[in-house]
Amino acid sequence: MKKIVGLFGYPVDHSISSVFQNAGFRKLGLDSIYLPFSVRPKDLKKAVEGIRALGIVGMNVTIPHKGKILSHLDKISPEAKKIGAVNTVFNQKGKLIGYNTDVHGFLSSLEEGLGFDPCGKSVFLLGAGGVAYAITYGLIKKRAKKITIVNKPRWMAESLIKHFKKITKECEFELVNFDKRNSKRLTKEADILINATSVGMNPGNPSLINEETLSPSLSVFDVIYNRETALLKLAKKRGLRTLGGLPMLIYQGAASFEIWTGKRAPIETMKKAAENALERSK
């Protein structure tokens, strides 16, 4: 019988996860299929119950469910518990276990794509949603010196900082008002700028950071994977080292693949399938 895995999110029509996950299944000759499921927030509990009822092997979880899904699962991995967000669910004989593979995806792509080690570095982070929690945890894990956070609304950034101050005493946090995000001090003091918001996902989205704000020594990482964002274009124009979100998407997806199948993910096959899908969508 064909095994089913998939994606819970709202919306999910932009996702290319099914393309590269299914390519991975085919490469290994697995009788499995990955399907996207559009799940409204009010229907999340019922959708999670459906994983068990239908014998679905596992599920990726994306916006806006990464935090809310924790209360509907049987067990949470220690790392996902510390992060406060789940992006992968595994149905282990009817017991639903939550994991967070975004941390692995983020750190692997940062190392491979930018050769960047967060240890002792200062980070300017835009965003305070589910992916920002995973990124912040990854930065703390790698002993970043300081994380400056900007988000609209402000209370979400306050909540993120409060959450992680319970985990670390070594990393310094700074909260900056959204309207002060283009202060040149912020990028001058930072080693890397990370966009962990959804701004840039849609055509015509502007950069949250002005070109003249970008410091010459800055690296720029944008979690958006479906296009080269305005932020990345401005950073390239300034001659900065840049990285889009596709490697992070692939590496987190590969880690999920391995949780569900118990087999090593065919990374290169998955990467090529994702790149081809994005090329076709242009």
Order of alpha helices (4+ residues) and beta strands (2+ residues): beta-alpha-beta-alpha-beta-beta-alpha-beta-beta-alpha-beta-alpha-beta-alpha-beta-alpha-beta-beta-alpha-beta-alpha-alpha
